[in-house]
Amino acid sequence: MSLEVKRDGTVVELSPNAKIVQRSRTIIVMDGNVAFQILNRGSRRRARILAEYRAQQPKPEPEVIEHHEPTEQQTAEIQESLENLEDPVAKPPATPIENESIDLSEQEQEPWTPNPNDWFDCRIKTSNASRSFVILIVDGVNETAFCNGNAFSRSPAAHSYCLERGTPCMARLARTATGLRALEVVVEHDTDYTGREDEAVIRHWSDRNIGSGERACQCGIMLVGDYEGLPFAVGDRVRGEYFLNKKGNWALRNLTKV
């Protein structure tokens, strides 16, 4: 297995035992004594490192052109050639073409199209829980991205709409007919919510005793009921304990009616 390092064009050969570790907003590849960090295409740090690398590259040596005075024989041959030249036929002036000027400023520029498998550094700009959307600022490209609250696959206590303005996050993006849209959003955090209690109103419920609810902040939360416990229904207010589900996001279990 090989991985191209695009900064200088080299290729790093990786063994089958190579490990890829994601820490915070960075991805680290480790293979024996070799380790390096993968930076997102839209990150400011990547742009700074590339600029420093290009500035360190050696500049090409200037071409030196030697000048030699022509010999007497060469001067005589040039003079003879000039005397034998015929007068050029004067060409009529070109007829001006009206209404063919092109205003480049009006031409449409091709929009930046992100790779939906890449992660980009973003910040939360605003949110609207009643209309179920969050607007992100994409760092480095001067654009915003729309996303639904369900796009948050990992965040503090699975919150989305109530996160503070300016909260840093990472997102996979796609270009649509109306602009950028976030396919998945991750907000890294170190807080352990295990065992903490919270309440929610059930909005969706299935026969498998799992569903989703809405908390007081209007953020959604996954609910996991006890298969041997009391049945729940849409509209019930329940209290549960936070735990990390298999996807790495927070949910509520050990539910009881309030």
Protein Blocks (a to p, Z undefined) as FASTA:
>chain_A
ZZddfknopacdddfkbccddehjbccddehjaccddddfkbmklmmmmmmmmmmpccdd
ddddddddddfklmmmmmmmmmmpccddddddddddehkaccfklpccddddddfkbccd
dddfbdcfknopacdddehklpacdddfklpmbdehhiaklpcehiacdddddddfkbcc
dfbdcdddfbdfehiacddddfbdcfkopacdddfkopacdddddfklccddehiacddd
ddddfkopacdehiacZZ
